[in-house]
Amino acid sequence: MGNIERFEDLEVWKEGVRLSVDIYKVLQGCKDYRLRDQLQRSVVSIPSNISERFERKGNKEFIQFLYIAKGSCAELRTQLYISMETGILDKSQASEFIDRTKKTSAMLYKLIQVRKEKF
């Protein structure tokens, strides 16, 4: 896992930020403001929860915030399915984002397991 001294060192945080930026870019022209807002809130919640608790220290609480980030990832994935089915996002674009949320969720799960076992 390497030497993790700052939340910026966490690969899952980096992936969450990249995913946030990419979703924001894709949704720039979206006229469905409510769904766009929900998608943006969900995606931003992922890296935000990771960084917020990391800075406060405390392993038990950090794990809880990782679970919250994982929940936001699932919420985002649901909204992406809805966006795909309603035509707000095209199928290939939505599928790519869905795959990335699955990857991010798996990364969060692994980090949770490591924090439970080694800290």
CORNORJO-V602327 format. One record per residue. N is the residue number from 1. RES is the residue in one letter. SS is DSSP state (H for helix, E for strand, - for the rest). PHI is phi in whole degrees, 0 to 359 (* if undefined). BURIAL is b if it has 24 or more other ideal C-beta (glycine too) atoms within 12 Angstrom, else e. Layout:
N_RES_SS_PHI_BURIAL / N_RES_SS_PHI_BURIAL
This chain:
1_M_-_*_e / 2_G_-_84_e / 3_N_-_273_e / 4_I_-_253_e / 5_E_-_248_e / 6_R_-_226_e / 7_F_H_298_b / 8_E_H_295_e / 9_D_H_278_e / 10_L_-_279_b / 11_E_H_298_e / 12_V_H_293_b / 13_W_H_294_b / 14_K_H_301_e / 15_E_H_295_b / 16_G_H_298_b / 17_V_H_293_b / 18_R_H_300_e / 19_L_H_298_b / 20_S_H_300_b / 21_V_H_299_e / 22_D_H_295_b / 23_I_H_291_b / 24_Y_H_303_e / 25_K_H_298_e / 26_V_H_294_b / 27_L_-_269_b / 28_Q_-_306_e / 29_G_-_264_e / 30_C_-_291_b / 31_K_-_268_e / 32_D_-_276_e / 33_Y_H_295_e / 34_R_H_293_e / 35_L_H_292_b / 36_R_H_302_b / 37_D_H_298_e / 38_Q_H_297_b / 39_L_H_299_b / 40_Q_H_293_b / 41_R_H_296_e / 42_S_H_297_b / 43_V_H_292_b / 44_V_H_290_b / 45_S_H_296_b / 46_I_H_297_b / 47_P_H_291_b / 48_S_H_295_b / 49_N_H_292_b / 50_I_H_298_b / 51_S_H_289_b / 52_E_H_301_e / 53_R_H_282_b / 54_F_H_302_b / 55_E_H_291_e / 56_R_H_277_e / 57_K_-_69_e / 58_G_-_92_e / 59_N_H_296_e / 60_K_H_301_e / 61_E_H_291_e / 62_F_H_299_b / 63_I_H_301_b / 64_Q_H_300_e / 65_F_H_290_b / 66_L_H_294_b / 67_Y_H_295_b / 68_I_H_297_b / 69_A_H_299_b / 70_K_H_296_b / 71_G_H_296_e / 72_S_H_297_b / 73_C_H_295_b / 74_A_H_293_b / 75_E_H_299_b / 76_L_H_300_b / 77_R_H_300_b / 78_T_H_299_e / 79_Q_H_295_b / 80_L_H_292_b / 81_Y_H_299_e / 82_I_H_297_e / 83_S_H_299_b / 84_M_H_290_e / 85_E_H_292_e / 86_T_H_268_e / 87_G_-_85_e / 88_I_-_293_b / 89_L_-_243_b / 90_D_-_288_e / 91_K_H_302_e / 92_S_H_292_e / 93_Q_H_295_e / 94_A_H_298_b / 95_S_H_298_e / 96_E_H_297_e / 97_F_H_295_b / 98_I_H_299_b / 99_D_H_299_e / 100_R_H_292_b / 101_T_H_292_b / 102_K_H_295_e / 103_K_H_297_e / 104_T_H_296_b / 105_S_H_298_b / 106_A_H_294_e / 107_M_H_296_b / 108_L_H_296_b / 109_Y_H_301_e / 110_K_H_298_e / 111_L_H_296_b / 112_I_H_300_b / 113_Q_H_298_e / 114_V_H_298_e / 115_R_H_295_b / 116_K_H_290_e / 117_E_H_274_e / 118_K_H_244_e / 119_F_-_236_e
